[in-house]
């Protein structure tokens, strides 16, 4: 199968590696030519193109399936619109030429609830920001064209374990608001969700790529601090959404078995060895 991976960065390269390993022909898209060229080392054919730029559609090869996991260049509605609406519009137009499938790795950022409520695949989006509203628009665009949406939450894994440094530095601490829910998905499980959605997902459907154990912020801080052998830091907890992402329906529908069912299993291998 010929698969196009758009946004072949940290997550996209992991997905591409799995596709290559199973024998697929993979083309990886990056905006930066040098970063695109580096994909050859992973057995991926590179293509340097900005999918939101004029003329991008004409540069895309034919493909049987596309995975849209591109990211925005800035945390602004304008940058989000370019990455998630205009770029997906280009990919969907290319997919329509041959009837190819498309899986879009969206975000649980479409949910802005701050009341600690559960949200699942059937919960209506409630964006709390301009960028969140753009994410909702992107989902509608993809679903209307028959694509599949996979909302990912709290991505982390090898090369992306900043939450450990946030506790170490005190930027993530105990204090007011530390009862808010945090939601996670390890990179390897995210890749598994994506491939399952590509193989078994329904056109126009929405799925959740999240682990089985949402945790309260205080629980995460205390566990990480214990692993670092430091006292849990105290301070003003950052404000933000407070909702528990549920993925049970997705895991059953797509037959996904989590390698890292909670943040504990996923973060444990990412701690630097203690000297001595």
N, C-alpha and C positions, 0 to 999 in steps of 0.2 A: 504494500500500500504506500502511496505517495502522501506524506504528511507535511504540512506547513506549520511550523511553530513560530508564531509571531510574538516578539518580545522574548527572545531566547537568551535570557539572563540567568539569574540565580535559580529560579524555579524552572524556567523553560529549558535550560540545559539539562537539568535532572530528568525532565520528561523526555527530552530528545534522546538522552542516553538510553532510556528504557525502550524507546521505539527502535533505535538502531540495534539494540541487543536482540530484539525479536525479529529483525530482518526487514524493517520498513526503510524506505528511502525518505530521508528527512532533510528538508530545507529549513534553515533557521534564519529568522530576520532580526537584525539589530539596526538601529539608526546609525551608529558609529561604524565606519568601514573597518577600522582596526579590530574592534571587538567582534564584528561579524567574522572576519578572517580567522580569528582564534577558534571558531567553532569547528574548523576542519580537524583539529586535534581530537575531537569527539566523534568523528565520522559523520559530521553534519555538513551539508552543502550550505555555504554562507550566502546571504543576500542582504546587502546594505541598502535600506530604503526607509524613508519616513512614510508610514502608511497614511498619515493625515495630510501629506503634501500633494499638490496637483500632479497628476501623471503617475501616481503610485500604482494604480490598477493595471496599467499597461505593462508594468515591470514584473508582475507576479506570474510565476509559472503555473501550469495546470497542476491540480492536486485532487486527491480523493477525500481528504479530511484536513481540517485546520483547527489548531488550538490557539486561541487568542489569549495570551497572558502578558501582553504589553503593559507597561506602567507609565504613569504620568511623569513629566519632567519637573513638576512643581505642585504644591498643594493649593491649587487655585481652580475655580470652576473652569477657566479658560483652558488650562493645561489638561484637566480631566476631560473636557469635551473633545480635545484633539485626540487623546489617547484612547478613550473608551467609546465615544460616539463616532467621530469621523474615521478613525482607524478601523473600527468594526464595520462601518458602512462600506469601506473599501474591501475588506475581507469577505463580507457577505455578497458583494457584487461579483467578486471573483468566484466564490463558491457557487453562485447561481448559474454560472456558465456551464458547469458540468454536473450540477446537482450534488456537490460535495457537502459533507457534514461539517458543522462548526460547533466547537465547544468553547464557550467564553468563561474564563476564570474571573468571575466578578468578586464582590466583597460583601461581607456582612455589615459593611458600613452603610448599607441601605436602611439599617435599623438604628434609630437614634433613641430608643427607649431608655429612660433613666429611672425606672421604677423597679428594677430587678426581675421583670417578668420573663417568662419563657417565650422564645420565638422559634418557630419551626418553619418548614418549607411552605406552609399554607398561610403564615402570618403576613398580613399586608405590610409592605415597606412603610417606614415612618422616618424619612430622612430629617436630620436635625441641622443640616448645613447646606450651603450651595453645592459643595462637592458631592454630598450624599444625593442631592436631587439629580445631579448629572448621572450618577451611577444607576439610579432608578430609570432614567431615560435610556441609558445604554441597554439595560436589561430588556426594556420594552421593544427596542429596535431589534435585538437579537431574537427574541421569542417570536415576534411578528414574522420574521423571515424563516422560522422553522429551526433556528439554532437552539442549543442547549445551554442553560446558565448553571454554573457551579459556583456558589458563593463560598469563598474561603475565609477563614478567620484566624487571626493571630499567628501568622506563619513564622516559623523558627526552624533551626536545624544547623548543620555544619556550615560555618561561615556567617551565620546570622543568629547570634545568641546575645544580643544587646541587652536583653532583660537582666542577665546576670550582672553586667556592668552597671545597670541602672540601680540595682539593689546595693551593689558595692559602693557606689558613689553617693547613695542616699536620695537619688532622684525618684526612686520608687520606694515608698516608706509606709510604715504604720502611721495611722492618724485618722482624722476625720475623713470619712468617705471610703475607708479601706475595706468596707463590707461589699463593695461593688464587685460584680462578677467579671472575671476575665475568661476569655475563650481562646483556645489554641488549636493549631494543626501543624504537626511536624512536616517538613518538606517531603519526606519519603511517603507519608500518608497522603499528602496533597497530590503527589504524582500518581499514586494509586487511584485516588478519586477521579482524577482527570482521565486516565486511561479507561476506567470503568464507565465513566460518562460517555466517552467516545465509542465504546463497544456496546453498551447496553442502555444508554440514556435515551429518553424519549424526546422527539422533536417538540420544541416549545416548552419543555419542562424546566423546573427550577430545583436544584439540589443543594445540599449543604455539606461542605467539606470541613468538618470540625471534629475534634476528638470526643471521647465519651464522657469526659469529666471536667466540665467547666468548674472553675475554682474561684473562691473569693480572694480579693487582692491581698488581704492579710495572710491568708494561707500560703500564697505564692511567695510573699516577702519572707515570711518566717522560714519556709522550707529552703529557699535559696540562701538566706543568711546562715542557716545551720550548716549547709554544705560549704559555705565560705569560711565557716568558723569565726563569724563576727556577730556582735549583737545586732538584732534587727534594727535598722535605722528608723527613726521617728521624724515626722515632719508633716507637711500639708500634702495629703494625697492628691494626685492630679485629678481634675474633673474630667468627665467624659461619659459615654454611654454606660448604662448598667442594665445589661440584659444577658440572659443565659441562652446561648445558641444550642439548639437541639439538632442532632443529625441522625437519630435512630431510623427515621423513615428512609433517608438516603442510603444509609449503610445496608439496610435490608433490601431495598429496591435494586441497588447496584452490586450487591454481594461483595461489599468491601469489608475486609478484616483488618483492623488497625494494628500496625506494628507498634505504635506508641499510644495506648489508650488514654494516657494523661500526660501532663507536662512533666511529671516526675521521671517517667521512663525516658522521655525524649531529651530532657535537659541533663540528666545524670552523666552521659558520656561527654558532655560539652564543657565540663569543668576542667580547668587546667590542673595537672597533677600538683599536689602540695610538695614543695621542696623538702628535701631531707630524707 
